[in-house]
Amino acid sequence: MATSHQTFCRNCTHSCGLVVTVDEGRVTEVKPDRAHPITEGYFCIKALANAELHGGADGRLVHSVKRAADGTFAAVDAFAAIDEAGDRLRAIVAEHGPRAVGIYMGTGGYFNSLVQPLAKSWLHEVGSPNFMTSSTVDQSAGWVAMMRMGFVASGKPNPAEVDALMIVGANPLVSHWLPAFNPSKRLREWGKRGQKTIVVDPRRSETARMADLHLQLRPGEDVTLFAGMIRLLLERGWHDRAFCTRYVGGVDTLARAVAPYTPDYVAARAGVAAELVEEAVRVFATSGKSLVITGTGICMAPRSNLAMHLATALNVLCGGLRRPGDVVDNPGVMMPRTFTDAVVPPQRPWATGIQCHGVPTGRIYGEIPTGALPDEILTPGPDKIRALIVLGGNPVKALGQPEKTLRAFRSLDLLVSVDVRLNDTARLADYVVAAALPMERHDVPYIFDGLSWASTPFAQYAAPLVPPPPGVVDETLFFWALARRMGLSLEYRKIGLSMSYADAPPGHALDMTRPPDPEQFARLWLEGSAVDFDALKASPGGIVPTLPEQRVAAAPDDGARLDLCPADVTDELAAALADRPDPARPYRLTTRRLLETMNSAYRDAAPAARRWPANPAFMHPDDMAAEALAAGDRIEVASRHGSLTAEVRDDPGVRRGMIAMAHCWGETDAAHDPGQRRGAFTGRLISLDDDVEPINRMPVQTGFAVSIARAADRVPA
């Protein structure tokens, strides 16, 4: 008999409410939950793929596998695989020390709130600092900017409350990241009440088409544009002087550093008319409350640390932060906290403490930059990584430069992948432990908790709706069983985003003699919360608790100030002026997202497979005409470091001189698809030696120079 159940999606931070139909132990239908108090019946097409994935399609693993000597995989009992891996890990640590071991956690790990504390506890007990996540691949430029500048503890306002909203390098109508649930509806609502929206994006994206102003800059010129905007802002006196006096230092230094970025220079280099840039600055600075929000587009581009610093500085100069007395709509339910306007001064953790073994940098937010991982594996020495656990991720695909990345991963003494698919990374693993899918496990939407753009406090608990196939393991049990085999004891601490194990409050020691019930971890997450776990369990659609009103409190002025222009930012602004176009490569490649996929996930699900059998290279029709290309022709796209082939399609929303392609497609190992007919891997065009940011080693994956040529329309033998 079919039954319906309320739960939530685990694909992104929106955690959209779902109604799932279960028939005879199988997920048969996924629909939006129209009674959900937050998402109100909104969800995206990726949520629909849950039914297909739970039905065994889209490459879902239904049992764990072990690699044989000839490279083939054979089914293996999951706990036998864990025991074997535990024995090998114990031997590696005994011979080479704890730094020989690391964990990489991808998107799949991020959206399983109960497993992250166990992963960090296990690594802490091993004694290794090598915790890496996908955040340092696509958004850690924001972390670097915050640490070099400092931050105000009041946080940013809700986008719904501001009068001018600038969206930079993000397309929330497709990626569903920011600025709100049901972004198309919200942007229309905010526009009707007078909010002005400015979008900065090289492509006339779905979000850009809704904007009041669209700055369609040349790809990779974020630094040029924002330096010019700050110059105009300060020259016109449109910045918030009172706010800057109280919270900000380095304004005059920044003004001198951006002085060469004149309107004419910005127009010539960034490709945005000086009049449009000035209008955008005027609207943003003089409309009232303002806010800049950024996406991965700016973070994955050249000089992203500097670009993010400048975008943040523009927001700060206009006072785009909460002030004392402002109401905090969502102070957090599962991890409640208070807010003040205290200035947290700059800090540079990468320059102190534990340093990377293979490259000159250190930890950021308690994480080793993932871009350093290949060098941490390949560089000889006593601290090289020899064993890696990959939790819900695909770092081989995320990093790029496959000749180096594949060589590094193949050289590991032990690689264990815990995943739901046999992805590019898992195909290199010694053991692939098949993990439970979202509807087969317990969860709480901790990423949603306390978000500034979520106006309503909310909590929800998701119980398993269907049993996992025999041999599939809950990820929490994976780390418990691994620790038991290695003779380690675990403590479960409530660990939020970008929080290290050492910074988390003390938790609960686990019984290492008896497998835990994963529901126990959900119950621990709700300890100290504004809602009771049992009440939440009895309300599968979630609870909107009534919380006392909280306002930002004024902190004593201790003299701390944000530093808008430290010495290295001054140097980077000067160095950026020396960048020159590459005449041999007149186009610039940008990465874009496709609605039906998420990074490397869901490419084989039916909606994506029907519409996107491969990832095309999108060009402006006028560029195609100039190159004598027609839709469906194949082109070779080449950078300084590599090349790919793809089918070309016209897109008038792409600016001239630009190639736009979805990232995380194709094969990392070209031998698996020599004709690149199942998609082209844009990571083939970058170098992890040359195309990485300093400090956070983030790969430059968008906005770089390429050339194009017609490709032979045949598949190599």
DOBAFI-179434 format. One record per residue (C-alpha): chain; x, y, z. Coordinates in steps of 0.1 Angstrom, whole numbers. Layout:
[rec 'A',[X,Y,Z]]
...
***
This chain:
[rec 'A',[0,0,0]]
[rec 'A',[14,34,-10]]
[rec 'A',[20,59,18]]
[rec 'A',[31,96,17]]
[rec 'A',[57,111,40]]
[rec 'A',[70,146,46]]
[rec 'A',[108,151,45]]
[rec 'A',[133,174,29]]
[rec 'A',[158,175,0]]
[rec 'A',[195,170,7]]
[rec 'A',[208,185,-26]]
[rec 'A',[217,220,-15]]
[rec 'A',[212,245,14]]
[rec 'A',[176,252,5]]
[rec 'A',[166,218,21]]
[rec 'A',[132,221,2]]
[rec 'A',[102,204,18]]
[rec 'A',[92,172,0]]
[rec 'A',[64,147,0]]
[rec 'A',[77,112,-8]]
[rec 'A',[55,83,-18]]
[rec 'A',[66,49,-7]]
[rec 'A',[51,17,-21]]
[rec 'A',[63,-17,-9]]
[rec 'A',[96,-3,5]]
[rec 'A',[104,17,-26]]
[rec 'A',[104,54,-33]]
[rec 'A',[80,58,-62]]
[rec 'A',[73,95,-64]]
[rec 'A',[88,128,-51]]
[rec 'A',[67,160,-50]]
[rec 'A',[70,194,-34]]
[rec 'A',[56,198,1]]
[rec 'A',[30,226,-3]]
[rec 'A',[24,227,34]]
[rec 'A',[61,233,42]]
[rec 'A',[62,266,61]]
[rec 'A',[95,278,45]]
[rec 'A',[97,265,9]]
[rec 'A',[59,266,4]]
[rec 'A',[57,240,-23]]
[rec 'A',[88,251,-42]]
[rec 'A',[116,227,-53]]
[rec 'A',[137,222,-84]]
[rec 'A',[141,195,-109]]
[rec 'A',[171,180,-91]]
[rec 'A',[148,170,-63]]
[rec 'A',[128,149,-87]]
[rec 'A',[159,128,-94]]
[rec 'A',[156,114,-59]]
[rec 'A',[130,90,-70]]
[rec 'A',[151,77,-99]]
[rec 'A',[182,75,-77]]
[rec 'A',[165,56,-50]]
[rec 'A',[151,33,-76]]
[rec 'A',[186,22,-85]]
[rec 'A',[192,43,-116]]
[rec 'A',[217,71,-121]]
[rec 'A',[246,47,-113]]
[rec 'A',[235,40,-77]]
[rec 'A',[257,15,-59]]
[rec 'A',[237,-12,-42]]
[rec 'A',[267,-30,-27]]
[rec 'A',[302,-22,-17]]
[rec 'A',[331,-32,-39]]
[rec 'A',[368,-40,-36]]
[rec 'A',[395,-35,-63]]
[rec 'A',[413,-66,-75]]
[rec 'A',[449,-67,-86]]
[rec 'A',[438,-64,-123]]
[rec 'A',[419,-32,-115]]
[rec 'A',[384,-48,-117]]
[rec 'A',[359,-45,-89]]
[rec 'A',[342,-73,-71]]
[rec 'A',[313,-72,-45]]
[rec 'A',[324,-73,-9]]
[rec 'A',[307,-72,24]]
[rec 'A',[307,-36,36]]
[rec 'A',[320,-43,71]]
[rec 'A',[346,-67,58]]
[rec 'A',[358,-39,36]]
[rec 'A',[358,-15,66]]
[rec 'A',[378,-40,87]]
[rec 'A',[404,-45,59]]
[rec 'A',[407,-8,54]]
[rec 'A',[410,-2,92]]
[rec 'A',[439,-27,94]]
[rec 'A',[457,-11,65]]
[rec 'A',[452,24,80]]
[rec 'A',[465,13,114]]
[rec 'A',[496,-1,97]]
[rec 'A',[501,31,77]]
[rec 'A',[498,53,108]]
[rec 'A',[522,30,127]]
[rec 'A',[548,32,100]]
[rec 'A',[545,68,88]]
[rec 'A',[527,87,115]]
[rec 'A',[492,103,116]]
[rec 'A',[498,129,89]]
[rec 'A',[499,101,64]]
[rec 'A',[461,100,66]]
[rec 'A',[435,125,53]]
[rec 'A',[398,129,47]]
[rec 'A',[382,148,18]]
[rec 'A',[345,156,23]]
[rec 'A',[325,166,-8]]
[rec 'A',[289,179,-13]]
[rec 'A',[274,146,-3]]
[rec 'A',[291,148,31]]
[rec 'A',[281,184,36]]
[rec 'A',[244,175,32]]
[rec 'A',[246,147,57]]
[rec 'A',[247,166,89]]
[rec 'A',[251,136,112]]
[rec 'A',[283,122,96]]
[rec 'A',[305,153,96]]
[rec 'A',[311,153,134]]
[rec 'A',[321,116,132]]
[rec 'A',[345,122,104]]
[rec 'A',[362,150,123]]
[rec 'A',[362,130,155]]
[rec 'A',[378,100,137]]
[rec 'A',[405,122,122]]
[rec 'A',[411,139,155]]
[rec 'A',[416,105,172]]
[rec 'A',[440,95,144]]
[rec 'A',[459,127,151]]
[rec 'A',[459,141,116]]
[rec 'A',[453,177,106]]
[rec 'A',[444,167,70]]
[rec 'A',[407,175,67]]
[rec 'A',[397,189,33]]
[rec 'A',[364,198,17]]
[rec 'A',[348,210,-15]]
[rec 'A',[345,245,0]]
[rec 'A',[382,251,-6]]
[rec 'A',[377,242,-43]]
[rec 'A',[350,267,-51]]
[rec 'A',[344,293,-24]]
[rec 'A',[373,297,0]]
[rec 'A',[382,331,-16]]
[rec 'A',[355,344,7]]
[rec 'A',[372,329,37]]
[rec 'A',[405,345,27]]
[rec 'A',[388,379,22]]
[rec 'A',[371,376,56]]
[rec 'A',[404,367,73]]
[rec 'A',[425,393,56]]
[rec 'A',[399,420,63]]
[rec 'A',[383,408,95]]
[rec 'A',[346,408,100]]
[rec 'A',[318,423,120]]
[rec 'A',[300,398,142]]
[rec 'A',[266,412,135]]
[rec 'A',[266,395,101]]
[rec 'A',[248,405,68]]
[rec 'A',[212,415,66]]
[rec 'A',[185,394,50]]
[rec 'A',[183,401,13]]
[rec 'A',[146,406,16]]
[rec 'A',[152,437,38]]
[rec 'A',[176,457,16]]
[rec 'A',[169,484,-9]]
[rec 'A',[197,475,-33]]
[rec 'A',[209,439,-39]]
[rec 'A',[240,431,-59]]
[rec 'A',[244,395,-70]]
[rec 'A',[279,387,-82]]
[rec 'A',[289,355,-100]]
[rec 'A',[258,336,-90]]
[rec 'A',[227,324,-108]]
[rec 'A',[202,314,-81]]
[rec 'A',[174,307,-105]]
[rec 'A',[195,277,-116]]
[rec 'A',[218,269,-87]]
[rec 'A',[193,276,-59]]
[rec 'A',[220,289,-36]]
[rec 'A',[211,325,-28]]
[rec 'A',[194,349,-22]]
[rec 'A',[162,331,-11]]
[rec 'A',[139,302,-14]]
[rec 'A',[120,303,-47]]
[rec 'A',[144,330,-59]]
[rec 'A',[124,340,-90]]
[rec 'A',[93,346,-69]]
[rec 'A',[112,365,-42]]
[rec 'A',[131,387,-67]]
[rec 'A',[98,397,-83]]
[rec 'A',[82,404,-48]]
[rec 'A',[112,425,-37]]
[rec 'A',[112,444,-70]]
[rec 'A',[75,453,-65]]
[rec 'A',[83,469,-32]]
[rec 'A',[111,489,-47]]
[rec 'A',[142,469,-43]]
[rec 'A',[168,474,-71]]
[rec 'A',[187,443,-82]]
[rec 'A',[222,445,-99]]
[rec 'A',[237,414,-114]]
[rec 'A',[274,411,-122]]
[rec 'A',[278,381,-146]]
[rec 'A',[295,376,-180]]
[rec 'A',[264,358,-192]]
[rec 'A',[229,372,-195]]
[rec 'A',[218,344,-171]]
[rec 'A',[183,336,-160]]
[rec 'A',[189,358,-129]]
[rec 'A',[205,386,-149]]
[rec 'A',[174,388,-171]]
[rec 'A',[154,397,-140]]
[rec 'A',[178,424,-128]]
[rec 'A',[173,462,-130]]
[rec 'A',[210,465,-140]]
[rec 'A',[232,438,-155]]
[rec 'A',[270,444,-156]]
[rec 'A',[280,419,-183]]
[rec 'A',[317,421,-177]]
[rec 'A',[344,403,-197]]
[rec 'A',[351,370,-180]]
[rec 'A',[379,371,-154]]
[rec 'A',[378,409,-149]]
[rec 'A',[361,410,-115]]
[rec 'A',[391,427,-100]]
[rec 'A',[391,454,-126]]
[rec 'A',[353,461,-122]]
[rec 'A',[352,462,-84]]
[rec 'A',[384,483,-81]]
[rec 'A',[368,508,-105]]
[rec 'A',[335,507,-86]]
[rec 'A',[353,514,-53]]
[rec 'A',[372,543,-69]]
[rec 'A',[340,558,-81]]
[rec 'A',[323,553,-48]]
[rec 'A',[350,570,-28]]
[rec 'A',[355,598,-54]]
[rec 'A',[318,606,-54]]
[rec 'A',[316,604,-16]]
[rec 'A',[288,579,-17]]
[rec 'A',[302,556,10]]
[rec 'A',[288,555,45]]
[rec 'A',[312,577,64]]
[rec 'A',[297,571,99]]
[rec 'A',[298,534,95]]
[rec 'A',[334,535,82]]
[rec 'A',[345,557,111]]
[rec 'A',[332,532,136]]
[rec 'A',[341,499,120]]
[rec 'A',[366,504,92]]
[rec 'A',[403,512,87]]
[rec 'A',[424,514,55]]
[rec 'A',[399,535,35]]
[rec 'A',[425,560,23]]
[rec 'A',[450,533,16]]
[rec 'A',[424,515,-6]]
[rec 'A',[416,547,-23]]
[rec 'A',[452,552,-33]]
[rec 'A',[455,515,-44]]
[rec 'A',[425,517,-68]]
[rec 'A',[433,551,-82]]
[rec 'A',[446,537,-115]]
[rec 'A',[413,519,-121]]
[rec 'A',[397,549,-139]]
[rec 'A',[363,546,-156]]
[rec 'A',[380,546,-190]]
[rec 'A',[404,518,-180]]
[rec 'A',[376,497,-165]]
[rec 'A',[355,502,-197]]
[rec 'A',[383,492,-220]]
[rec 'A',[395,462,-199]]
[rec 'A',[363,449,-183]]
[rec 'A',[341,457,-212]]
[rec 'A',[314,475,-192]]
[rec 'A',[305,511,-202]]
[rec 'A',[316,537,-177]]
[rec 'A',[281,552,-175]]
[rec 'A',[266,518,-166]]
[rec 'A',[293,512,-139]]
[rec 'A',[286,546,-124]]
[rec 'A',[248,540,-124]]
[rec 'A',[253,507,-107]]
[rec 'A',[275,523,-80]]
[rec 'A',[250,551,-75]]
[rec 'A',[220,528,-72]]
[rec 'A',[238,505,-48]]
[rec 'A',[252,532,-26]]
[rec 'A',[223,557,-24]]
[rec 'A',[192,536,-24]]
[rec 'A',[192,529,13]]
[rec 'A',[202,495,28]]
[rec 'A',[225,476,5]]
[rec 'A',[240,441,3]]
[rec 'A',[265,423,-20]]
[rec 'A',[261,385,-22]]
[rec 'A',[286,364,-41]]
[rec 'A',[286,330,-57]]
[rec 'A',[312,306,-70]]
[rec 'A',[316,325,-103]]
[rec 'A',[337,352,-87]]
[rec 'A',[355,326,-64]]
[rec 'A',[366,304,-93]]
[rec 'A',[380,332,-115]]
[rec 'A',[415,346,-118]]
[rec 'A',[427,366,-87]]
[rec 'A',[396,354,-68]]
[rec 'A',[410,362,-34]]
[rec 'A',[415,399,-45]]
[rec 'A',[382,400,-63]]
[rec 'A',[363,387,-32]]
[rec 'A',[382,412,-10]]
[rec 'A',[371,441,-32]]
[rec 'A',[335,429,-35]]
[rec 'A',[334,426,3]]
[rec 'A',[350,460,7]]
[rec 'A',[323,475,-15]]
[rec 'A',[297,460,7]]
[rec 'A',[315,473,38]]
[rec 'A',[320,508,25]]
[rec 'A',[282,511,19]]
[rec 'A',[275,496,54]]
[rec 'A',[260,464,41]]
[rec 'A',[259,447,75]]
[rec 'A',[235,445,104]]
[rec 'A',[236,474,129]]
[rec 'A',[229,476,166]]
[rec 'A',[192,473,171]]
[rec 'A',[185,454,139]]
[rec 'A',[163,424,144]]
[rec 'A',[179,391,137]]
[rec 'A',[151,371,120]]
[rec 'A',[168,337,123]]
[rec 'A',[193,335,151]]
[rec 'A',[194,297,148]]
[rec 'A',[173,269,162]]
[rec 'A',[197,239,165]]
[rec 'A',[227,261,172]]
[rec 'A',[212,293,187]]
[rec 'A',[236,322,191]]
[rec 'A',[237,359,199]]
[rec 'A',[248,388,177]]
[rec 'A',[268,419,185]]
[rec 'A',[285,445,163]]
[rec 'A',[320,436,177]]
[rec 'A',[348,438,151]]
[rec 'A',[367,406,148]]
[rec 'A',[401,418,136]]
[rec 'A',[421,402,107]]
[rec 'A',[438,369,112]]
[rec 'A',[460,348,90]]
[rec 'A',[459,312,102]]
[rec 'A',[476,300,70]]
[rec 'A',[508,317,81]]
[rec 'A',[509,301,116]]
[rec 'A',[504,267,131]]
[rec 'A',[504,235,110]]
[rec 'A',[518,240,75]]
[rec 'A',[511,220,44]]
[rec 'A',[538,195,35]]
[rec 'A',[540,200,-3]]
[rec 'A',[531,237,-9]]
[rec 'A',[538,269,11]]
[rec 'A',[505,275,29]]
[rec 'A',[486,263,60]]
[rec 'A',[452,256,72]]
[rec 'A',[422,278,66]]
[rec 'A',[392,275,90]]
[rec 'A',[408,243,102]]
[rec 'A',[410,228,67]]
[rec 'A',[439,220,44]]
[rec 'A',[432,236,10]]
[rec 'A',[420,208,-13]]
[rec 'A',[441,223,-41]]
[rec 'A',[472,213,-22]]
[rec 'A',[461,177,-20]]
[rec 'A',[479,164,-51]]
[rec 'A',[512,179,-38]]
[rec 'A',[506,166,-3]]
[rec 'A',[504,131,-19]]
[rec 'A',[532,134,-44]]
[rec 'A',[559,154,-26]]
[rec 'A',[583,130,-9]]
[rec 'A',[588,133,28]]
[rec 'A',[577,120,62]]
[rec 'A',[544,140,62]]
[rec 'A',[531,131,27]]
[rec 'A',[496,118,26]]
[rec 'A',[495,80,18]]
[rec 'A',[459,71,27]]
[rec 'A',[428,91,19]]
[rec 'A',[391,86,28]]
[rec 'A',[367,104,4]]
[rec 'A',[333,110,19]]
[rec 'A',[305,119,-6]]
[rec 'A',[328,137,-31]]
[rec 'A',[347,135,-63]]
[rec 'A',[379,154,-59]]
[rec 'A',[395,140,-90]]
[rec 'A',[368,157,-110]]
[rec 'A',[366,189,-88]]
[rec 'A',[403,197,-90]]
[rec 'A',[412,195,-127]]
[rec 'A',[446,189,-143]]
[rec 'A',[438,151,-146]]
[rec 'A',[474,141,-155]]
[rec 'A',[486,153,-121]]
[rec 'A',[455,145,-101]]
[rec 'A',[451,109,-114]]
[rec 'A',[489,103,-109]]
[rec 'A',[485,115,-73]]
[rec 'A',[454,94,-65]]
[rec 'A',[469,63,-82]]
[rec 'A',[500,66,-61]]
[rec 'A',[482,64,-27]]
[rec 'A',[488,33,-6]]
[rec 'A',[451,33,3]]
[rec 'A',[421,51,-11]]
[rec 'A',[386,45,3]]
[rec 'A',[355,61,-12]]
[rec 'A',[323,63,7]]
[rec 'A',[297,72,-19]]
[rec 'A',[264,64,-36]]
[rec 'A',[279,62,-71]]
[rec 'A',[310,48,-87]]
[rec 'A',[323,82,-98]]
[rec 'A',[357,92,-112]]
[rec 'A',[374,91,-78]]
[rec 'A',[357,60,-66]]
[rec 'A',[369,41,-98]]
[rec 'A',[404,46,-85]]
[rec 'A',[397,34,-49]]
[rec 'A',[408,2,-32]]
[rec 'A',[374,0,-15]]
[rec 'A',[341,17,-23]]
[rec 'A',[317,15,6]]
[rec 'A',[282,19,-7]]
[rec 'A',[265,46,13]]
[rec 'A',[228,51,22]]
[rec 'A',[208,76,2]]
[rec 'A',[189,105,18]]
[rec 'A',[156,87,21]]
[rec 'A',[173,58,38]]
[rec 'A',[189,77,66]]
[rec 'A',[183,102,95]]
[rec 'A',[191,138,90]]
[rec 'A',[184,174,102]]
[rec 'A',[189,205,79]]
[rec 'A',[217,220,99]]
[rec 'A',[230,241,70]]
[rec 'A',[198,260,69]]
[rec 'A',[200,268,106]]
[rec 'A',[206,305,112]]
[rec 'A',[211,316,76]]
[rec 'A',[207,353,72]]
[rec 'A',[186,349,41]]
[rec 'A',[162,324,58]]
[rec 'A',[137,348,75]]
[rec 'A',[119,322,96]]
[rec 'A',[135,300,123]]
[rec 'A',[128,264,114]]
[rec 'A',[138,229,123]]
[rec 'A',[130,195,108]]
[rec 'A',[139,159,113]]
[rec 'A',[140,134,85]]
[rec 'A',[136,98,95]]
[rec 'A',[144,70,71]]
[rec 'A',[115,63,47]]
[rec 'A',[128,31,31]]
[rec 'A',[154,5,41]]
[rec 'A',[187,6,23]]
[rec 'A',[196,-24,1]]
[rec 'A',[215,-51,19]]
[rec 'A',[252,-43,21]]
[rec 'A',[246,-5,20]]
[rec 'A',[260,13,51]]
[rec 'A',[249,44,69]]
[rec 'A',[280,68,67]]
[rec 'A',[278,73,105]]
[rec 'A',[283,35,110]]
[rec 'A',[312,36,86]]
[rec 'A',[333,59,108]]
[rec 'A',[322,41,140]]
[rec 'A',[331,7,126]]
[rec 'A',[364,20,112]]
[rec 'A',[373,35,146]]
[rec 'A',[364,3,164]]
[rec 'A',[386,-17,141]]
[rec 'A',[415,6,147]]
[rec 'A',[411,6,185]]
[rec 'A',[400,43,186]]
[rec 'A',[372,59,207]]
[rec 'A',[350,86,193]]
[rec 'A',[333,116,208]]
[rec 'A',[303,130,190]]
[rec 'A',[304,168,191]]
[rec 'A',[279,192,175]]
[rec 'A',[301,207,147]]
[rec 'A',[288,235,125]]
[rec 'A',[299,245,91]]
[rec 'A',[337,254,88]]
[rec 'A',[341,245,125]]
[rec 'A',[371,224,136]]
[rec 'A',[367,195,161]]
[rec 'A',[389,214,186]]
[rec 'A',[366,245,184]]
[rec 'A',[334,225,189]]
[rec 'A',[319,222,225]]
[rec 'A',[325,189,243]]
[rec 'A',[301,162,233]]
[rec 'A',[293,126,241]]
[rec 'A',[317,96,242]]
[rec 'A',[303,68,221]]
[rec 'A',[300,32,232]]
[rec 'A',[326,14,209]]
[rec 'A',[313,-21,218]]
[rec 'A',[279,-18,203]]
[rec 'A',[269,-2,169]]
[rec 'A',[250,30,176]]
[rec 'A',[215,37,164]]
[rec 'A',[220,66,139]]
[rec 'A',[189,83,153]]
[rec 'A',[210,89,184]]
[rec 'A',[231,113,165]]
[rec 'A',[201,133,154]]
[rec 'A',[190,134,190]]
[rec 'A',[224,147,200]]
[rec 'A',[222,174,173]]
[rec 'A',[190,188,190]]
[rec 'A',[206,190,224]]
[rec 'A',[206,226,236]]
[rec 'A',[183,235,208]]
[rec 'A',[151,257,208]]
[rec 'A',[130,226,199]]
[rec 'A',[127,192,216]]
[rec 'A',[138,162,195]]
[rec 'A',[107,141,203]]
[rec 'A',[84,170,194]]
[rec 'A',[103,174,161]]
[rec 'A',[101,136,154]]
[rec 'A',[63,138,159]]
[rec 'A',[61,167,134]]
[rec 'A',[77,153,102]]
[rec 'A',[68,186,83]]
[rec 'A',[90,205,107]]
[rec 'A',[84,231,134]]
[rec 'A',[86,269,134]]
[rec 'A',[94,277,170]]
[rec 'A',[84,309,187]]
[rec 'A',[117,325,198]]
[rec 'A',[123,356,219]]
[rec 'A',[130,386,197]]
[rec 'A',[167,391,192]]
[rec 'A',[184,423,181]]
[rec 'A',[220,430,174]]
[rec 'A',[236,443,206]]
[rec 'A',[261,471,206]]
[rec 'A',[296,460,217]]
[rec 'A',[321,483,234]]
[rec 'A',[344,499,209]]
[rec 'A',[377,483,217]]
[rec 'A',[395,500,188]]
[rec 'A',[395,470,165]]
[rec 'A',[388,479,129]]
[rec 'A',[384,461,96]]
[rec 'A',[414,464,73]]
[rec 'A',[402,472,38]]
[rec 'A',[437,473,23]]
[rec 'A',[465,453,39]]
[rec 'A',[499,454,22]]
[rec 'A',[494,422,2]]
[rec 'A',[461,435,-12]]
[rec 'A',[479,467,-23]]
[rec 'A',[505,446,-40]]
[rec 'A',[479,424,-57]]
[rec 'A',[460,454,-71]]
[rec 'A',[493,468,-86]]
[rec 'A',[501,434,-100]]
[rec 'A',[467,430,-116]]
[rec 'A',[474,461,-137]]
[rec 'A',[502,443,-154]]
[rec 'A',[480,415,-167]]
[rec 'A',[478,415,-204]]
[rec 'A',[456,397,-229]]
[rec 'A',[469,366,-246]]
[rec 'A',[467,374,-284]]
[rec 'A',[471,337,-292]]
[rec 'A',[440,329,-271]]
[rec 'A',[414,356,-278]]
[rec 'A',[385,339,-261]]
[rec 'A',[378,334,-224]]
[rec 'A',[362,302,-211]]
[rec 'A',[337,305,-183]]
[rec 'A',[320,277,-164]]
[rec 'A',[282,277,-160]]
[rec 'A',[256,255,-142]]
[rec 'A',[229,235,-158]]
[rec 'A',[195,232,-140]]
[rec 'A',[193,194,-141]]
[rec 'A',[227,187,-126]]
[rec 'A',[248,196,-95]]
[rec 'A',[285,195,-101]]
[rec 'A',[292,159,-112]]
[rec 'A',[259,145,-98]]
[rec 'A',[227,137,-117]]
[rec 'A',[243,138,-152]]
[rec 'A',[229,103,-158]]
[rec 'A',[195,110,-144]]
[rec 'A',[167,109,-170]]
[rec 'A',[160,147,-170]]
[rec 'A',[197,156,-176]]
[rec 'A',[203,127,-200]]
[rec 'A',[174,138,-222]]
[rec 'A',[184,174,-224]]
[rec 'A',[222,172,-220]]
[rec 'A',[238,141,-234]]
[rec 'A',[270,161,-232]]
[rec 'A',[280,196,-221]]
[rec 'A',[280,220,-251]]
[rec 'A',[303,249,-257]]
[rec 'A',[280,279,-259]]
[rec 'A',[291,309,-280]]
[rec 'A',[275,341,-292]]
[rec 'A',[259,337,-326]]
[rec 'A',[281,365,-341]]
[rec 'A',[312,348,-329]]
[rec 'A',[300,315,-345]]
[rec 'A',[294,333,-378]]
[rec 'A',[328,349,-377]]
[rec 'A',[344,315,-371]]
[rec 'A',[321,299,-398]]
[rec 'A',[306,276,-373]]
[rec 'A',[271,262,-371]]
[rec 'A',[252,246,-342]]
[rec 'A',[263,210,-339]]
[rec 'A',[298,216,-352]]
[rec 'A',[326,203,-330]]
[rec 'A',[354,227,-318]]
[rec 'A',[387,222,-300]]
[rec 'A',[391,246,-271]]
[rec 'A',[427,250,-260]]
[rec 'A',[444,268,-231]]
[rec 'A',[480,271,-222]]
[rec 'A',[478,237,-205]]
[rec 'A',[454,214,-223]]
[rec 'A',[425,211,-247]]
[rec 'A',[391,195,-251]]
[rec 'A',[366,190,-279]]
[rec 'A',[329,198,-276]]
[rec 'A',[298,205,-297]]
[rec 'A',[291,242,-302]]
[rec 'A',[257,258,-296]]
[rec 'A',[246,294,-300]]
[rec 'A',[235,315,-270]]
[rec 'A',[229,352,-275]]
[rec 'A',[231,356,-237]]
[rec 'A',[269,348,-239]]
[rec 'A',[289,379,-245]]
[rec 'A',[312,380,-275]]
[rec 'A',[347,366,-270]]
[rec 'A',[334,341,-245]]
[rec 'A',[329,303,-244]]
[rec 'A',[306,290,-217]]
[rec 'A',[306,253,-206]]
[rec 'A',[293,234,-177]]
[rec 'A',[321,221,-154]]
[rec 'A',[325,186,-139]]
[rec 'A',[314,168,-171]]
[rec 'A',[333,143,-192]]
[rec 'A',[359,118,-182]]
[rec 'A',[390,127,-162]]
[rec 'A',[408,98,-178]]
[rec 'A',[406,105,-215]]
[rec 'A',[410,67,-223]]
[rec 'A',[375,61,-211]]
[rec 'A',[360,84,-238]]
[rec 'A',[386,95,-263]]
[rec 'A',[361,112,-285]]
[rec 'A',[346,132,-256]]
[rec 'A',[311,124,-268]]
[rec 'A',[297,120,-233]]
[rec 'A',[310,154,-224]]
[rec 'A',[342,174,-221]]
[rec 'A',[361,179,-189]]
[rec 'A',[369,216,-185]]
[rec 'A',[394,207,-158]]
[rec 'A',[417,195,-186]]
[rec 'A',[424,232,-194]]
[rec 'A',[439,242,-161]]
[rec 'A',[471,236,-142]]
[rec 'A',[473,230,-104]]
[rec 'A',[509,243,-106]]
[rec 'A',[502,275,-124]]
[rec 'A',[465,282,-122]]
[rec 'A',[459,283,-85]]
[rec 'A',[454,311,-61]]
[rec 'A',[480,319,-34]]
[rec 'A',[471,311,2]]
[rec 'A',[441,288,-5]]
[rec 'A',[454,270,-36]]
[rec 'A',[420,273,-52]]
[rec 'A',[421,262,-89]]
[rec 'A',[412,289,-114]]
[rec 'A',[383,272,-133]]
[rec 'A',[366,301,-151]]
[rec 'A',[375,333,-169]]
[rec 'A',[408,322,-184]]
[rec 'A',[421,326,-220]]
[rec 'A',[415,299,-246]]
[rec 'A',[416,296,-284]]
[rec 'A',[392,277,-306]]
[rec 'A',[395,257,-338]]
[rec 'A',[372,234,-358]]
[rec 'A',[377,198,-346]]
[rec 'A',[376,167,-368]]
[rec 'A',[341,153,-365]]
[rec 'A',[350,118,-358]]
[rec 'A',[356,96,-327]]
[rec 'A',[392,83,-325]]
[rec 'A',[396,45,-325]]
***
